[in-house]
Every structure is written in structure tokens, then in C-alpha cells.
């Protein structure tokens, strides 16, 4: 158990941040899986927005966001070639 007042406050803040990070992470992960199953431009737009939001809030790293966006957009372009 935290002893100092600052540690108690930090624990409360960490709990709130953990809930928000988890919410952002599950939202973008489900969107990514949907995009991998059904690559459509509307799904791609939704994924881009959720991934950018997660990266902006430091839930995921910016490089991971870029990598995901690149790979998912490749799925869409290969889908058009078929």
C-alpha cells in the first residue's frame, strides 16, 4: 500500500489512465482485426483514425501506428489488384 499522499494520488491517476489506455487499445485492435477480415476504404479510414488517436495519447508508439497503417493500406491495394 502507498504511504505518502503523493503516492496515493499517483495510484489513483494510474488507475484512470490504465482504464483509458485499455479502452483505446481494445478499440483500435478490434478495428484492425475487422480491417484484416474485410479490407474496405471505410474500414481503413476508421482504423487510421483510431490508430492515430492511440498514438497521439501515447497508448501505442508512433512507429507502431505508422507500421500498422502501412500494412493495412497494402491490404487494400492488393485487394483492388485481384
C-alpha positions as CSV (number, residue, x, y, z in Angstrom):
1,X,0.0,0.0,0.0
2,X,1.2,3.5,-0.8
3,X,2.1,5.5,2.3
4,X,2.7,9.1,1.1
5,X,-0.1,11.4,-0.1
6,X,1.6,11.8,-3.5
7,X,1.9,8.0,-3.9
8,X,-1.9,7.6,-3.2
9,X,-2.7,10.3,-5.8
10,X,-0.4,8.7,-8.3
11,X,-2.1,5.3,-7.8
12,X,-5.5,6.9,-8.4
13,X,-4.2,8.7,-11.6
14,X,-2.6,5.5,-12.8
15,X,-5.9,3.6,-12.4
16,X,-7.7,6.2,-14.5
17,X,-5.0,6.2,-17.2
18,X,-5.0,2.4,-17.3
19,X,-8.7,2.3,-18.0
20,X,-8.5,4.9,-20.8
21,X,-5.5,3.2,-22.4
22,X,-7.2,-0.1,-22.3
23,X,-10.3,1.4,-23.9
24,X,-8.2,3.0,-26.7
25,X,-6.2,-0.2,-27.2
26,X,-9.2,-2.5,-27.5
27,X,-11.0,-0.1,-29.9
28,X,-8.1,0.0,-32.3
29,X,-7.3,-3.7,-32.0
30,X,-10.9,-4.6,-32.9
31,X,-10.8,-2.2,-35.8
32,X,-7.6,-3.7,-37.1
33,X,-8.9,-7.2,-37.0
34,X,-12.1,-6.1,-38.8
35,X,-9.9,-4.4,-41.5
36,X,-7.9,-7.6,-41.9
37,X,-11.1,-9.6,-42.4
38,X,-12.9,-7.1,-44.6
39,X,-10.5,-4.6,-46.3
40,X,-12.7,-1.7,-47.4
41,X,-11.9,2.0,-47.7
42,X,-14.4,2.9,-44.9
43,X,-12.8,0.3,-42.5
44,X,-9.4,1.7,-43.4
45,X,-10.5,5.3,-42.6
46,X,-11.9,4.1,-39.2
47,X,-8.6,2.2,-38.4
48,X,-6.5,5.2,-39.4
49,X,-8.4,7.5,-37.0
50,X,-8.3,5.0,-34.1
51,X,-4.6,4.2,-34.6
52,X,-3.7,7.9,-34.8
53,X,-5.7,8.7,-31.7
54,X,-4.0,5.8,-29.8
55,X,-0.6,7.1,-30.9
56,X,-1.4,10.7,-30.0
57,X,-2.4,9.7,-26.5
58,X,0.8,7.6,-26.2
59,X,-1.2,4.3,-25.8
60,X,1.0,2.9,-28.6
61,X,4.2,4.1,-30.1
62,X,4.1,6.3,-33.2
63,X,6.3,3.9,-35.2
64,X,3.9,1.1,-34.5
65,X,1.0,3.2,-35.6
66,X,2.8,4.0,-38.9
67,X,3.7,0.4,-39.4
68,X,0.1,-0.7,-38.9
69,X,-1.3,2.0,-41.2
70,X,1.2,1.0,-43.9
71,X,0.5,-2.7,-43.7
72,X,-3.3,-2.2,-43.7
73,X,-3.2,0.1,-46.6
74,X,-1.2,-2.5,-48.5
75,X,-4.1,-5.0,-47.9
76,X,-6.5,-2.6,-49.6
77,X,-4.3,-2.1,-52.6
78,X,-3.7,-5.8,-53.1
79,X,-7.4,-6.3,-52.8
80,X,-8.0,-4.0,-55.7
81,X,-5.5,-5.8,-57.9
82,X,-7.3,-9.1,-57.6
